[in-house]
């Protein structure tokens, strides 16, 4: 039986190939079942040249420049440097991947550039952020980056979208062809101007930055998400970015230590940006925390069902909210905030707006559920906290959020440290 070269390569370099790309190589050989043996060698050579894969290539840190040059000099397209995590992304043939693995000592690991998906009337009072607003904390002079599907220039965000970067269509002005990112921006920082203040986020005076890394159906890739995070790192001081909100994720297939998106959010965290990440919407099954929410550093946010009431005694963890432990056995999420039937900003004629007309609330608002909504609500509370004390580090902010949680009697792998009660952030001493 013919021993195919790529099978030999996987056996030899398995530790340098993540599980997803190993699966792609196995799929690569499925058509060979129908090819006569004496044609298989020729067919393999042709197919290796024709079959192209989108990959993330991770380099040994001390060989980064060498690795970048190796890839640049190879036959590839869509090349992008991701220097914050010593990686690059590219699209290349299976033949080129084989050649790089055989010749380049700079390569630490090759990851398949897999798909990433997008995961306020009662919500803001339910988390008791209104009590911080009554104390004058509105997120003023704090900037939240919404890394998502974009932001529609909604009137409730007027004059507060301070920057926009598009990694999907390379457009220069704010837009949102899906609607998810606009809703998230409002969850964090909508001021309710078109609802007489009814649908406000926790930080109605915070600035927002739109970073579009997901397309019109709410899908992207590891590389676009990492590129968005890296752009925030590079523009942190220029734009004053304090908080990252990521209501997106993918199935965790490797440990946090080896996950490239986890490494990217932790690089942002280490540079002083507080990162809030959605736990995922794969509950109530255990062990369903999505990447990059598996990171032990960042604030991983699950969803509460506040039963559409301000009384917290009937609140529970939403059934869809992903549960821990993580792939590494770590208890997650860190906390929960409201995530069911959250009314926030509508992006007219976006994908969600066209396909979910029943979710419209009047002409300017939209109702959605998910840990996608819980996450920017938490980010908005972080903005309130930073307005009060701009010198807090991400670790200090996380500790204060955890200490402001109320145990509602669920498992730690469902509720984390509990349901965030933002009022405790000001009633307890600094």
Secondary structure by P-SEA (a helix, b strand, c coil): ccccaaaaaaaaccccccaaaaaaaaaaacccccccccaaaaaaaaaaacbbbbbbbbccccaaaaaaaaaaacccccccccccccbbbbbbcaaaaaaaaaccccccccccccccccccccccccccaaaaaaaccccccbbbbbcccccccccccccccccccccccccccbbbccaaaaaaaaaccccccccccccccccccbbbbbbbcccccccccaaaaaaaaaaaaaacccccccbbbbcccccccccccccaaaaaaaaaaaabbbbbbbccccccccccccccccccccbbbbbbccccccccccccccccccccccccccccccccccccccccccccccaaaaacccccccccbbbbbcaaaaaaaaaaaaaaaaaacccccaaaaaaaaaaacccccccccccccccccccccccccc
